[in-house]
Amino acid sequence: MNFNYQQPTELIFGAKKVSHLPEIVKRYGNRVLLVGPVMNEAILPMFNQVISNLEQNGIITTCYLEVEPNPLTSAVDKGLRLAKENNVDVIVAMGGGSTIDTAKIISLCIDCDVIKWQEMFEKYDNFANRYEKISKTNLPVIAISTTAGTGSQCTQASVITDDESKMKLTVFHQDNFVEVAILDPELTMTLPRSITVSTAFDAFTHAFESYLRNEGNPITENFSLQAIKNIVQNLPKVLVENKIEYREKLMLADTYAGIALANNGAALPHPLSEIIGSFVNKLSHGQALAMVYPTFVKYTYEKYQSKFATVCRIFDESYCDKDDAEAAKDFYKVLTKFEKQNYLEFSLSQFEIEESTINKIKDCEIWQHLPMEKTETIIKIVNEICEL
């Protein structure tokens, strides 16, 4: 048995744990850059309470509450300037994956006069590599998740959209792990259904893809399978009755899945969904993954027969009495049913995309270079997605 495992982030889990933020911040200093999404009426009270708590405890807070979904490189550049101008000691990232990814890159590049984005995307492209330091001393990042699905609070990855190409690209670096993650399930209680289901499905895909890529790591294998069980069992429940115990299980699933992803990496659906999402701005990451997954499963079940069968049995225990071949083949049907029952059924036709955009997706050169599956398999998957 030979494997590596890393999770350098301190995880603080539980209801009302966000109230402990000031004492955690003071480990590192008293000047904070608070990074968050664009404000709306639903989340403003939550942020006002956090800001008030920081300021009442003598912490000087600079707010950067402008992060859009699929953040652009220019948004990171602006946050970096604010961090430098205000000489902050620590970054607090409060929100979903876009917010946390933005904060992580600001920290990673705090010593840079400007971020050389092309170099970042080309050089730091492998989750398993250890790279030289970009900054002498990274700013500590405290991540406060307000969704249960992105996993960013537990990984060394940041997904950023390049201003020039408009492509979603990922930067990996071992210094991209946050110092502390506060995982307070109460913060997810007011999430609308659309975000609840899309982020939960994102967490499922992190667990599933890291399980497919797992090469003998028993720690992350257990994390992946437990994350899948938590989502399959609790997502349907929380859509019927919004109870804290269901939200806890989904946030725990997100944590397990993020740790597994950090150690094993993603499979084909993630780059597929990110590239398609680069062409379709209205498409969230979770929606893109839900769109990609049935077709991916349809064309790869023979390659991953044993693992598909194991996961199929988590979704439907009746397959415990059937052999791997049947369970793996039927996983497409079982997963499609789960998506439909949990408002996760999406197709490109729903998003009023012009035919020229569909053709750009089909003809994208990247499909020829993704290493996860054979090119002909990728082309089949992409063409079917575009036809649905």
C-alpha positions in Angstrom: 0.0 0.0 0.0 1.6 3.3 -1.2 -0.2 6.6 -1.3 0.3 10.3 -0.5 -2.3 12.4 1.3 -2.4 16.2 2.1 -4.9 18.5 3.8 -3.1 21.4 5.4 -6.2 23.4 6.1 -7.7 23.7 9.6 -11.4 22.8 9.4 -13.8 24.4 11.9 -17.2 22.7 11.5 -20.5 23.4 13.2 -23.5 25.7 13.6 -22.7 29.3 14.6 -19.0 28.8 14.2 -18.8 31.9 12.0 -19.2 33.9 15.2 -15.6 32.9 16.1 -14.2 34.7 13.1 -12.6 37.7 15.0 -10.6 35.4 17.3 -9.3 33.4 14.3 -8.4 36.6 12.4 -6.4 37.9 15.4 -4.0 35.0 15.1 -2.7 36.8 12.0 -3.2 40.5 12.6 -6.0 43.1 12.7 -6.3 44.3 9.1 -8.6 42.3 6.9 -9.6 42.2 3.3 -13.1 40.8 3.2 -13.7 39.3 -0.2 -17.3 38.5 -1.2 -19.9 38.3 -4.0 -21.9 41.2 -5.3 -24.5 42.0 -2.6 -28.2 41.4 -2.8 -31.0 41.6 -0.3 -30.8 37.9 0.6 -27.1 37.9 1.7 -26.6 41.5 2.8 -27.7 40.9 6.4 -25.3 38.0 6.7 -22.4 40.1 5.6 -23.4 43.1 7.7 -23.4 40.9 10.7 -19.9 39.6 10.0 -18.5 43.1 9.2 -20.0 44.4 12.5 -18.5 41.5 14.5 -15.1 42.2 13.0 -15.2 46.0 13.6 -16.6 45.6 17.2 -13.5 43.5 17.9 -11.1 46.2 16.7 -10.4 44.6 13.3 -10.0 47.1 10.5 -12.0 45.7 7.5 -11.6 46.6 3.9 -14.5 45.2 1.8 -14.2 43.9 -1.7 -17.7 42.7 -2.3 -17.7 42.6 -6.1 -16.9 39.0 -7.1 -19.1 37.8 -9.9 -19.7 34.1 -10.7 -16.9 32.8 -12.9 -14.5 35.6 -11.8 -12.4 37.3 -14.4 -8.6 37.8 -14.1 -9.3 41.6 -13.9 -11.4 41.0 -10.7 -8.4 39.2 -9.1 -6.1 42.1 -10.2 -8.4 44.6 -8.5 -8.5 42.6 -5.3 -4.7 42.3 -5.3 -4.4 46.1 -5.5 -6.8 46.6 -2.6 -4.9 44.1 -0.4 -1.6 45.9 -1.1 -3.0 49.5 -0.8 -4.6 48.7 2.6 -1.6 46.6 3.9 -3.9 43.8 5.1 -2.7 41.0 7.3 -5.2 38.4 6.4 -7.9 37.7 3.7 -11.4 36.5 4.7 -13.2 34.9 1.8 -17.0 34.6 2.4 -19.1 33.1 -0.3 -19.0 30.3 -2.8 -16.2 28.9 -5.0 -15.8 32.0 -7.1 -15.2 34.2 -4.0 -12.8 31.7 -2.4 -10.9 31.1 -5.6 -10.4 34.9 -6.1 -9.1 35.2 -2.5 -6.7 32.3 -2.9 -5.1 33.8 -6.0 -4.8 37.2 -4.3 -2.9 35.5 -1.5 -0.8 33.4 -3.8 0.4 36.5 -5.8 0.6 39.0 -3.0 4.3 39.8 -3.7 3.7 40.3 -7.5 3.6 43.8 -8.9 1.3 42.4 -11.6 0.0 38.8 -12.2 1.4 37.3 -15.4 -1.8 35.4 -16.2 -0.6 33.5 -19.3 2.3 32.2 -17.3 0.1 31.3 -14.4 -2.3 29.3 -16.6 0.4 27.5 -18.6 2.9 26.8 -15.7 0.7 25.9 -12.7 -1.6 23.3 -14.4 -1.1 20.1 -12.5 -2.8 19.4 -9.2 -0.1 16.8 -8.3 3.0 19.0 -8.8 4.8 20.9 -6.2 6.0 24.3 -7.5 8.4 27.0 -6.4 6.9 29.7 -4.3 5.3 32.6 -6.1 5.3 34.9 -3.1 7.8 34.8 -0.2 5.0 34.8 2.4 1.4 34.3 1.4 -1.3 36.2 3.1 -3.3 33.7 5.3 -6.8 33.1 3.9 -9.8 32.3 6.1 -12.6 30.8 4.0 -16.2 30.9 5.0 -18.3 28.7 2.8 -21.9 29.9 2.2 -22.7 27.0 -0.2 -22.1 23.3 0.1 -20.5 22.2 -3.1 -17.5 24.0 -4.5 -14.9 22.3 -2.4 -12.6 25.3 -2.9 -12.0 25.7 0.8 -10.3 22.3 0.8 -8.3 22.4 -2.4 -5.2 23.9 -4.0 -7.1 25.0 -7.1 -8.5 28.3 -8.3 -10.7 28.5 -11.4 -10.5 31.9 -13.0 -11.8 33.2 -16.4 -9.2 34.7 -18.6 -10.3 38.3 -19.6 -8.8 37.9 -23.1 -9.9 34.4 -24.2 -13.0 34.2 -21.9 -12.0 30.6 -21.1 -12.3 29.2 -17.6 -8.8 28.0 -16.6 -7.4 26.5 -13.4 -4.3 27.4 -11.4 -3.0 24.7 -9.1 -0.4 25.4 -6.4 0.4 23.8 -3.0 0.3 27.3 -1.4 -3.2 27.8 -2.6 -4.7 25.9 0.3 -6.4 28.2 2.8 -5.2 28.3 6.4 -8.6 28.0 8.0 -12.0 27.0 6.7 -15.1 27.8 8.8 -17.9 25.4 7.8 -21.1 26.7 9.3 -24.1 24.9 7.9 -26.5 27.6 9.2 -25.1 29.9 6.5 -26.6 27.6 3.8 -30.1 27.5 5.3 -31.4 30.3 3.1 -29.9 29.1 -0.2 -32.5 28.9 -3.0 -33.3 25.5 -4.5 -31.3 26.2 -7.7 -28.1 26.9 -5.8 -28.7 24.1 -3.3 -29.0 21.5 -6.1 -26.3 22.8 -8.4 -23.7 23.0 -5.6 -24.6 19.6 -4.2 -24.2 18.1 -7.7 -20.8 19.8 -8.0 -19.8 18.2 -4.7 -21.0 14.8 -6.0 -18.9 15.2 -9.1 -15.8 16.0 -7.0 -16.3 12.9 -5.1 -17.2 10.7 -8.1 -14.3 11.9 -10.3 -11.7 11.7 -7.6 -13.0 8.1 -6.9 -12.5 7.3 -10.6 -8.9 8.6 -10.5 -8.1 7.1 -7.1 -5.1 4.7 -7.3 -5.1 3.0 -4.0 -5.6 5.8 -1.5 -7.9 4.3 1.1 -8.4 7.7 3.0 -9.8 9.6 0.0 -11.7 6.6 -1.3 -13.7 6.4 1.9 -14.2 10.2 1.7 -15.4 10.0 -1.9 -17.9 7.2 -1.2 -19.2 8.8 2.0 -19.7 12.1 0.2 -21.7 10.4 -2.5 -23.9 8.7 0.1 -24.5 11.9 2.0 -25.6 13.7 -1.2 -27.8 10.9 -2.5 -29.5 10.5 0.9 -29.8 14.2 1.9 -30.3 16.3 -1.2 -33.8 14.9 -1.8 -34.7 15.4 1.9 -33.5 19.0 2.1 -35.6 19.9 -0.9 -38.7 18.7 0.9 -37.8 19.9 4.4 -35.1 22.5 5.0 -33.6 21.0 8.2 -30.2 21.8 9.6 -29.2 18.1 9.9 -29.6 17.7 6.1 -27.6 20.9 5.5 -24.9 19.5 7.8 -24.6 16.3 5.8 -24.4 18.2 2.5 -21.7 20.5 3.9 -19.8 17.5 5.2 -20.1 15.9 1.8 -18.6 19.0 0.2 -15.7 18.8 2.6 -15.0 15.1 2.0 -15.3 15.6 -1.7 -13.0 18.6 -1.8 -10.3 16.8 0.2 -10.5 13.8 -2.2 -10.4 16.1 -5.2 -7.3 17.8 -3.9 -5.5 14.5 -3.6 -6.7 12.7 -6.7 -7.7 15.3 -9.2 -10.8 15.5 -11.5 -11.8 13.4 -14.5 -13.2 14.4 -17.9 -16.5 16.0 -16.9 -14.8 18.9 -15.1 -12.8 20.3 -18.0 -15.7 19.5 -20.3 -18.2 21.5 -18.2 -15.7 24.4 -17.6 -15.1 24.8 -21.4 -18.7 24.6 -22.3 -19.4 27.1 -19.5 -16.9 29.5 -21.1 -19.1 29.7 -24.1 -22.5 29.9 -22.2 -22.4 32.6 -19.6 -25.8 31.9 -18.2 -24.8 28.3 -17.4 -23.6 27.8 -13.8 -20.8 25.3 -13.1 -23.2 22.8 -11.4 -25.7 23.1 -14.2 -22.9 22.4 -16.8 -21.8 19.3 -14.8 -25.3 18.0 -14.6 -25.7 18.5 -18.4 -22.4 16.7 -19.1 -22.7 13.7 -16.7 -25.3 11.4 -18.2 -23.6 11.4 -21.6 -20.2 10.9 -19.9 -21.5 7.9 -18.0 -23.2 6.5 -21.1 -19.9 6.4 -23.1 -17.5 5.3 -20.4 -19.3 2.7 -18.3 -17.3 -0.2 -19.7 -14.0 1.5 -18.8 -15.0 2.1 -15.2 -17.3 -0.9 -14.8 -16.5 -1.8 -11.2 -16.5 1.7 -9.8 -19.7 2.7 -11.7 -21.3 -0.4 -10.3 -20.3 0.6 -6.7 -21.7 4.1 -7.1 -24.9 2.8 -8.8 -25.6 0.7 -5.7 -25.4 3.8 -3.5 -28.1 5.4 -5.6 -30.2 2.2 -5.9 -29.7 -0.7 -3.4 -31.6 -3.1 -5.7 -28.4 -3.3 -7.8 -26.7 -5.0 -4.9 -28.2 -8.2 -6.2 -27.0 -7.6 -9.7 -23.5 -8.1 -11.3 -21.1 -5.2 -12.0 -21.8 -5.3 -15.8 -25.5 -4.7 -15.4 -25.1 -2.1 -12.6 -22.5 -0.1 -14.5 -24.6 -0.1 -17.7 -27.7 1.0 -15.9 -26.0 3.7 -14.0 -26.9 6.1 -16.8 -30.5 5.4 -16.2 -30.2 5.6 -12.5 -28.3 8.9 -12.6 -30.7 10.5 -15.1 -33.6 9.6 -12.9 -31.8 11.2 -9.8 -31.1 14.4 -11.8 -34.8 14.6 -13.0 -36.2 14.1 -9.5 -33.8 16.7 -8.0 -34.3 19.5 -10.6 -30.9 18.8 -12.2 -32.0 18.0 -15.7 -30.4 20.6 -18.1 -29.7 20.8 -21.8 -28.1 23.5 -24.0 -31.5 24.1 -25.6 -32.8 25.6 -22.4 -30.3 28.5 -22.6 -31.3 30.0 -26.0 -27.8 29.6 -27.5 -27.2 30.6 -31.1 -26.2 28.0 -33.6 -22.9 29.6 -34.1 -22.0 29.1 -30.4 -23.1 25.5 -30.6 -20.7 25.1 -33.6 -17.9 26.7 -31.7 -18.4 24.3 -28.9 -18.3 21.3 -31.3 -15.2 22.6 -33.1 -13.3 23.7 -30.0 -9.6 22.6 -30.5 -9.3 21.6 -26.9 -11.3 18.4 -27.4 -8.3 17.1 -29.3 -5.9 17.6 -26.4 -7.7 16.5 -23.2 -5.8 13.5 -21.8 -8.6 11.9 -19.7 -10.3 9.9 -22.4 -9.8 8.9 -26.0 -10.4 11.8 -28.4 -13.1 9.9 -30.3 -15.0 9.3 -27.0 -14.7 13.0 -26.1 -16.0 14.0 -29.5 -19.0 11.7 -29.2 -19.9 13.1 -25.7 -19.6 16.7 -26.9 -21.6 16.1 -30.1 -24.4 14.4 -28.1 -24.5 17.2 -25.6 -24.8 19.8 -28.4 -27.6 17.9 -30.0 -29.8 17.5 -26.9 
